[in-house]
């Protein structure tokens, strides 16, 4: 069975270095060059087996998702990804599992030019902690506190697919491979985040559910919002497996979408549609910000709707 240093060497052999990495894996810490006129954006997420992904999830999918959720945070800040560190806790030193994990991890890292620059390996229950770093020009980060009353509320992509897959998994019945793919391999909306610089007023990525995550924007900006449930973007696959009223809790509170939710004045709508279209990303206006605090949801027939729960919270249940 390989030891810790053999595992580290196995990981380092897969790394593609960037020119702004002065010193990467192999020393006590990395030395990295931040470009002039930019701010460094840093985020960190931990994924735990049985909490953030089903225990039987393929290693390559775990590797992909562990990095994707961090890149999604950078996208929400309109940052271009650059580097990351990886802290990997394993129940045993398993070369086959590690190689599969690294296949998924580096597939996504190479797609976005991300260089692994350090980390740690530890023995224990399976968990993965990644810290990702990116750049944004000074003053152009997309924050949660910039929304304005009257702004439109947008979301990229479609909502509810991952939550639908998780519900099917829990039911142990028939499942959709397309929905499960959305759960296992979320798409970090890096290109969308970059396109929204100078256009959106606030943003967040949807990890814990639309209601909870948009709620963070509303709290930071001191506003409320009204959401039209009939306008929530829905994939054909989700519609095939869940009727409209069954979809709403998945789309509002299910989590794991990793789409972007952002706000912008109506006057910016054409520019936003054009900028996102050039990058192959769809986005939908689903509501509007209001001065009165709180989130209000309206059904297609005009009735008020209260989500069964706001969204996922650690220490109050499981994903």
C-alpha positions as a printed NumPy array, in Angstrom:
array([[  0.   ,   0.   ,   0.   ],
       [  1.506,   3.38 ,  -0.999],
       [  2.472,   5.874,   1.678],
       [  1.681,   9.577,   1.923],
       [  4.682,  10.779,  -0.081],
       [  3.942,   8.298,  -2.857],
       [  0.415,   9.689,  -3.05 ],
       [  1.747,  13.238,  -3.23 ],
       [  4.108,  12.284,  -6.048],
       [  1.225,  10.627,  -7.87 ],
       [ -0.731,  13.879,  -7.619],
       [  2.194,  16.13 ,  -8.561],
       [  2.855,  14.09 , -11.717],
       [ -0.542,  15.205, -13.062],
       [ -0.071,  18.957, -12.486],
       [  0.186,  21.443, -15.345],
       [  2.06 ,  24.491, -14.098],
       [  1.138,  28.056, -15.026],
       [  3.783,  30.748, -15.675],
       [  2.524,  32.695, -12.64 ],
       [  3.45 ,  29.801, -10.315],
       [  6.947,  30.69 ,  -9.103],
       [  7.045,  27.655,  -6.782],
       [  4.419,  24.949,  -6.627],
       [  4.082,  21.55 ,  -4.96 ],
       [  7.118,  20.329,  -3.041],
       [  7.981,  23.091,  -0.572],
       [  6.367,  24.297,   2.652],
       [  4.19 ,  26.717,   0.7  ],
       [  3.642,  27.946,  -2.839],
       [  4.955,  31.19 ,  -4.318],
       [  2.466,  32.797,  -6.685],
       [  2.484,  35.97 ,  -8.773],
       [ -0.648,  38.147,  -8.721],
       [ -0.963,  40.349, -11.832],
       [ -0.76 ,  44.091, -11.32 ],
       [ -4.08 ,  45.917, -11.076],
       [ -5.985,  42.838,  -9.923],
       [ -7.407,  41.629,  -6.644],
       [ -6.94 ,  38.056,  -5.437],
       [-10.216,  36.172,  -4.909],
       [-10.016,  33.176,  -2.536],
       [-12.67 ,  30.57 ,  -1.726],
       [-12.709,  27.202,   0.033],
       [-15.199,  24.317,   0.177],
       [-15.202,  20.891,   1.8  ],
       [-17.032,  17.874,   0.385],
       [-17.781,  14.951,   2.714],
       [-18.905,  11.485,   1.593],
       [-22.581,  10.9  ,   2.386],
       [-23.21 ,  14.614,   2.907],
       [-22.237,  16.284,  -0.357],
       [-22.286,  13.241,  -2.611],
       [-23.692,   9.695,  -2.381],
       [-21.046,   7.255,  -1.09 ],
       [-21.099,   5.202,  -4.303],
       [-20.3  ,   8.214,  -6.52 ],
       [-17.555,   7.456,  -9.05 ],
       [-14.133,   8.817,  -8.025],
       [-13.822,  10.848, -11.247],
       [-17.158,  12.537, -10.534],
       [-16.056,  13.347,  -6.972],
       [-12.854,  14.902,  -8.31 ],
       [-14.772,  16.984, -10.841],
       [-17.397,  18.183,  -8.373],
       [-14.9  ,  19.024,  -5.618],
       [-13.211,  21.517,  -7.913],
       [-16.402,  22.64 ,  -9.669],
       [-18.082,  23.923,  -6.507],
       [-15.061,  26.118,  -5.797],
       [-14.825,  27.426,  -9.351],
       [-18.521,  28.252,  -9.1  ],
       [-17.746,  30.571,  -6.182],
       [-15.099,  32.327,  -8.28 ],
       [-17.59 ,  32.651, -11.138],
       [-20.079,  34.309,  -8.784],
       [-17.436,  36.946,  -7.997],
       [-16.642,  37.46 , -11.718],
       [-13.129,  36.13 , -11.124],
       [-10.909,  34.248, -13.563],
       [ -9.598,  31.06 , -11.884],
       [ -5.86 ,  30.54 , -11.517],
       [ -4.704,  28.184,  -8.741],
       [ -5.983,  25.783,  -6.115],
       [ -4.832,  23.645,  -3.212],
       [ -6.166,  20.181,  -2.367],
       [ -6.501,  18.647,   1.115],
       [ -7.482,  15.016,   0.646],
       [ -8.552,  12.77 ,   3.534],
       [ -8.733,   9.104,   2.541],
       [ -9.811,   5.998,   4.471],
       [ -6.986,   4.129,   2.732],
       [ -4.232,   4.785,   0.197],
       [ -5.879,   3.421,  -2.944],
       [ -4.064,   4.134,  -6.222],
       [ -7.033,   3.096,  -8.365],
       [ -9.436,   5.399,  -6.49 ],
       [ -6.903,   8.252,  -6.524],
       [ -6.243,   7.964, -10.258],
       [ -9.983,   8.073, -10.952],
       [-10.385,  11.098,  -8.674],
       [ -7.501,  12.879, -10.397],
       [ -8.972,  12.107, -13.84 ],
       [-12.102,  14.11 , -12.998],
       [-10.261,  16.792, -11.032],
       [ -7.682,  17.551, -13.716],
       [-10.193,  17.284, -16.561],
       [-11.94 ,  20.337, -15.121],
       [ -8.736,  22.031, -13.924],
       [ -7.164,  21.816, -17.372],
       [-10.368,  23.074, -19.003],
       [-10.124,  26.298, -16.997],
       [ -6.338,  26.639, -16.787],
       [ -6.221,  25.971, -13.038],
       [ -2.904,  24.844, -11.546],
       [ -2.738,  22.739,  -8.368],
       [ -0.067,  24.377,  -6.2  ],
       [ -0.181,  22.519,  -2.873],
       [ -2.262,  20.804,  -0.242],
       [ -2.189,  17.842,   2.128],
       [ -3.062,  14.149,   2.373],
       [ -4.458,  12.632,   5.56 ],
       [ -5.856,   9.308,   6.749],
       [ -9.518,   9.366,   7.843],
       [-13.13 ,   9.378,   6.561],
       [-13.353,  10.475,   2.939],
       [-13.452,  14.246,   2.583],
       [-12.001,  16.75 ,   0.139],
       [-11.171,  20.386,   0.858],
       [-10.168,  22.66 ,  -1.983],
       [ -9.107,  26.279,  -1.78 ],
       [ -9.34 ,  28.05 ,  -5.13 ],
       [ -7.764,  31.362,  -6.14 ],
       [ -8.65 ,  33.699,  -8.963],
       [ -8.148,  37.244, -10.223],
       [-10.512,  40.107, -10.841],
       [ -9.584,  43.647, -11.946],
       [ -9.637,  46.051,  -9.014],
       [-13.173,  47.22 ,  -8.252],
       [-14.896,  44.803, -10.669],
       [-15.733,  41.918,  -8.325],
       [-19.406,  40.955,  -8.35 ],
       [-20.553,  41.118,  -4.712],
       [-23.752,  40.319,  -2.855],
       [-24.321,  43.842,  -1.546],
       [-24.615,  45.761,  -4.818],
       [-28.236,  45.03 ,  -5.762],
       [-30.676,  47.935,  -6.257],
       [-34.451,  48.144,  -5.862],
       [-36.059,  47.628,  -9.248],
       [-33.262,  45.392, -10.544],
       [-34.311,  42.229, -12.335],
       [-33.365,  38.841, -10.882],
       [-31.7  ,  36.435, -13.326],
       [-30.48 ,  32.843, -13.21 ],
       [-28.261,  30.999, -15.672],
       [-29.089,  27.575, -17.065],
       [-31.915,  25.533, -15.539],
       [-32.84 ,  24.825, -11.928],
       [-33.741,  21.705,  -9.978],
       [-32.021,  18.915, -11.935],
       [-29.504,  17.993,  -9.235],
       [-32.14 ,  18.116,  -6.497],
       [-34.364,  15.915,  -8.646],
       [-31.557,  13.382,  -8.982],
       [-30.984,  13.408,  -5.238],
       [-34.686,  12.833,  -4.584],
       [-34.677,   9.894,  -6.992],
       [-31.566,   8.466,  -5.298],
       [-33.174,   8.686,  -1.884],
       [-36.32 ,   6.957,  -3.179],
       [-34.171,   4.06 ,  -4.489],
       [-36.44 ,   3.811,  -7.522],
       [-36.047,   4.547, -11.244],
       [-33.698,   7.426, -11.942],
       [-32.677,   9.669, -14.809],
       [-29.039,   9.47 , -15.901],
       [-29.286,  13.044, -17.211],
       [-30.445,  14.386, -13.856],
       [-27.766,  12.379, -12.039],
       [-25.123,  13.854, -14.334],
       [-26.179,  17.344, -13.251],
       [-25.726,  16.265,  -9.617],
       [-22.341,  14.634, -10.147],
       [-20.824,  17.052, -12.667],
       [-22.096,  20.612, -12.188],
       [-20.908,  23.233, -14.663],
       [-19.113,  26.183, -13.042],
       [-20.289,  29.272, -14.929],
       [-16.882,  30.91 , -15.253],
       [-17.532,  32.429, -18.67 ],
       [-20.853,  33.836, -17.52 ],
       [-19.254,  35.441, -14.479],
       [-16.615,  37.137, -16.614],
       [-19.27 ,  38.337, -19.058],
       [-21.278,  39.956, -16.263],
       [-18.489,  42.331, -15.206],
       [-19.841,  45.866, -15.45 ],
       [-23.367,  44.652, -16.228],
       [-24.697,  42.882, -13.124],
       [-25.077,  44.664,  -9.798],
       [-24.84 ,  41.629,  -7.476],
       [-24.418,  37.89 ,  -7.749],
       [-24.165,  34.544,  -5.988],
       [-23.848,  30.912,  -7.009],
       [-26.709,  28.544,  -6.255],
       [-25.341,  25.849,  -3.968],
       [-27.955,  25.657,  -1.198],
       [-31.045,  26.509,  -3.255],
       [-32.434,  29.627,  -4.947],
       [-34.488,  30.754,  -1.944],
       [-31.58 ,  30.526,   0.494],
       [-28.878,  31.897,  -1.776],
       [-30.923,  34.762,  -3.208],
       [-31.84 ,  35.467,   0.402],
       [-28.16 ,  36.162,   1.114],
       [-28.129,  38.793,  -1.643],
       [-31.319,  40.353,  -0.291],
       [-29.909,  40.506,   3.231],
       [-26.593,  41.994,   2.083],
       [-28.347,  44.581,  -0.104],
       [-31.181,  45.361,   2.329],
       [-33.912,  44.495,  -0.18 ],
       [-36.671,  42.016,  -0.965],
       [-37.706,  40.217,  -4.136],
       [-40.714,  38.773,  -5.887],
       [-40.127,  35.617,  -7.909],
       [-42.493,  34.322, -10.605],
       [-42.462,  30.519, -10.307],
       [-43.812,  30.174, -13.812],
       [-40.592,  31.703, -15.144],
       [-38.159,  29.343, -13.4  ],
       [-36.041,  27.791, -16.178],
       [-36.708,  24.054, -16.351],
       [-34.945,  21.336, -18.306],
       [-37.05 ,  18.994, -20.408],
       [-35.679,  16.077, -18.375],
       [-36.844,  17.525, -15.066],
       [-40.264,  18.263, -16.557],
       [-40.493,  14.672, -17.77 ],
       [-39.926,  13.308, -14.247],
       [-41.654,  15.869, -11.998],
       [-44.855,  17.837, -12.501],
       [-44.901,  21.6  , -12.004],
       [-45.851,  21.712,  -8.33 ],
       [-43.379,  18.917,  -7.508],
       [-40.609,  20.878,  -9.263],
       [-40.978,  24.102,  -7.303],
       [-39.505,  22.787,  -4.017],
       [-36.599,  21.263,  -5.976],
       [-35.926,  24.507,  -7.833],
       [-36.326,  26.814,  -4.836],
       [-34.79 ,  24.774,  -2.035],
       [-33.074,  21.692,  -3.459],
       [-29.568,  23.056,  -3.94 ],
       [-26.59 ,  21.729,  -5.935],
       [-27.506,  23.676,  -9.091],
       [-24.266,  25.707,  -9.153],
       [-25.861,  28.127, -11.565],
       [-25.416,  31.878, -11.088],
       [-28.151,  34.094,  -9.693],
       [-27.53 ,  37.758, -10.383],
       [-29.3  ,  41.099, -10.427],
       [-29.168,  43.876, -12.995],
       [-31.185,  46.904, -14.115],
       [-33.72 ,  46.252, -16.876],
       [-31.754,  48.61 , -19.11 ],
       [-28.879,  46.099, -19.151],
       [-31.017,  43.156, -20.325],
       [-30.051,  43.282, -24.005],
       [-26.346,  43.644, -23.236],
       [-26.513,  40.739, -20.787],
       [-28.304,  38.467, -23.26 ],
       [-25.788,  39.32 , -25.96 ],
       [-22.737,  38.864, -23.703],
       [-23.93 ,  35.503, -22.381],
       [-25.039,  34.254, -25.794],
       [-21.539,  34.869, -27.145],
       [-20.304,  32.464, -24.455],
       [-22.973,  29.855, -25.05 ],
       [-24.806,  30.475, -21.772],
       [-28.563,  30.93 , -21.391],
       [-30.092,  33.094, -18.655],
       [-33.637,  33.908, -17.595],
       [-35.275,  36.795, -15.754],
       [-37.325,  35.24 , -12.937],
       [-38.349,  38.242, -10.851],
       [-37.617,  41.714,  -9.553],
       [-36.112,  43.314,  -6.472],
       [-38.36 ,  45.344,  -4.173],
       [-37.688,  47.782,  -1.323],
       [-39.676,  45.685,   1.178],
       [-37.436,  42.989,   2.739],
       [-38.216,  39.316,   2.249],
       [-38.628,  36.823,  -0.569],
       [-42.094,  36.433,  -2.077],
       [-42.961,  33.742,  -4.631],
       [-45.978,  33.83 ,  -6.935],
       [-47.498,  30.894,  -8.821],
       [-48.532,  31.256, -12.491],
       [-52.135,  31.897, -11.411],
       [-51.059,  34.745,  -9.117],
       [-51.269,  32.942,  -5.767],
       [-48.613,  33.336,  -3.094],
       [-46.37 ,  30.325,  -2.552],
       [-44.175,  29.54 ,   0.461],
       [-41.285,  27.097,  -0.099],
       [-41.443,  24.08 ,   2.265],
       [-37.94 ,  25.027,   3.431],
       [-35.531,  27.834,   2.617],
       [-32.622,  25.614,   1.555],
       [-29.862,  23.371,   2.816],
       [-28.109,  24.198,   6.095],
       [-25.32 ,  22.158,   7.673],
       [-26.047,  20.689,  11.131],
       [-29.784,  20.769,  10.311],
       [-30.023,  17.757,   8.025],
       [-28.272,  16.232,   5.04 ],
       [-28.086,  17.093,   1.365]])
